[in-house]
Amino acid sequence: MTVLFIFVALVFLCFPKQLMELFLRSGHEHFDMRILIFGKAFFLIAVVMNYADSIRYILTGTYRGMHDSKKPMHIGVLCLCVISVSLSFILGKLIHDGAVGVRLGLAVGIVCAAVYMIYDFFYGKLSNKLRSA
C-alpha cells in the first residue's frame, strides 16, 4: 500500500495541471492561476488523507477479522463525525478558509482516526490478546 501511495503522491504532486486539464481546459477563460493553486492544495491534502484513510481501512478490516467491530465504529464516530465536522466548520466558515479549510478539517479527522487506530492496535487491549495467544 505504501508503494502504491508513493506512486499516487508523485502523480498528484508532479502533474497537478495535467490532472486538472482532464476536467478543465487550460485555454478556457475560467482556468487561471487561482484554480491551479487550489488544485495543488487539494491534491496535497488528498494524498495525506487517502494514505491515512487506507491505513484506517486496513486496520478496520483487521479488527473485524478479530471479531471486534465496536472499536473501529467508535473511533470513526469520534474522529470522523466529531473532529472532522467541527474542524471543517471552524476552518471553512469561521476562519474563512473556504473549500480548502473544509477539506483540511476532514483530512485532520481521518489522520486522527488512523493514528488512534495504529496506537490502539499496537499498544491497546487487542495487542495484549495477540501476545497472550
N, C-alpha and C positions, 0 to 999 in steps of 0.2 A: 504494500500500500504506500509506503514511504517513497519507493522508487517511482511509482505511478504519479504521486503528487509532486515530486521534483520535476517530472516532465510537464505536468499541468502548470505548475508555477512558472516554469521557463516560458511556456507558450503564452500564458496570461500576461506576464510581465515584460516579455520581449516583443510581443506583437499585438499590443492593445489596439492600435489604429486599424490594423488589418482585420482583427476580430470585429471591431465596431463597424467596419465597412461592409461586413456581411449583412448588416441591418440598415445602415445609413450610407448613402453615397457621399464621399468626401467632397464632391463637386456641388452637393446640394447646398442651398442657401442657409440652412439651419446648422450645418456641420461647421463648427468653428473650434477654437482652442478651448473654450469652456467645456464643450462636450468631451473633448479629448482628456482634459484634466479630471472631470468627473468619472469618465470611463476608467482611467488609470487607478483612481481611488477605489472604485467599485471592484476592479479586478484584484487589487491588493487585498482588500477586505475579503473577497470571495475565496482567495487562496487560503488564507488563515482559517476562515470559517469552515470551508469544506474539509480541510485537513482535520480540524478538531472534531467536526461532526462525524467524519468517518471513524475516528478513534472511538467516539461515543457509541456509534452503531455497533462496532465490533465488540466492545465491552458489554453493551446491552444484550447482544446475542450470547455472549459468554455467560452472563448472569441468568438468562433464560434457560440456557442449556444446563445450568446447575440448579434449576427449579427455584429461582429467586427472581420473580418479575416485579416484586414490590419496590425493590431498591432503585432500579432504573426509572420506574414511574415517578417515585418521589423526587429523585434528582431532576428528572425532566420537568416536573411541575414547578419545583422550586426555581431552577435556573432559567428555564425557557419561558415560563409564564410570569414569574415574579420579577426576576432580574432583567430579562430581555425586554419585556413590555415596559416596565418602569424606566429603564435606562434609555430605551428608544424614545419614549415620550420626552424625557428630560433633554436628551441630546437633540432630538429633532424639532421639538416645539419650544421648549423653554430657553434653550441656548441658541436656537435658530440655526442649527447646522443643516437642517433640511433632510433630504433623502440620504445623504452620506451619514448623518448622525443616527437616523433610524436604522440603517444597515449596520453601522458600527455597534449600536446597542444590542442588536440581535447577535452579532458576532461575539461580543463580550459574554453574553449569556451562554452561548454554545461552548465557548472556550472554558468558562467556569464549570459547566457540566462535565466536559471531558476531563478537566484537571481533577475535579472531585471524584469522578468515577475511577480514574487511574489511581488516585490516592487510596480510595476505599478498596479497590481490587487488591493492591499490593500490601496495604497495611491495615485493612479492616478485618471484620469478623470472618469474611469469606476466605481470606488468605490463611487465617488460623485453621479453618476447616480443611483446607487443602493440605496444609503442612501436617496435620494430625492424621490424615487419611493414608 
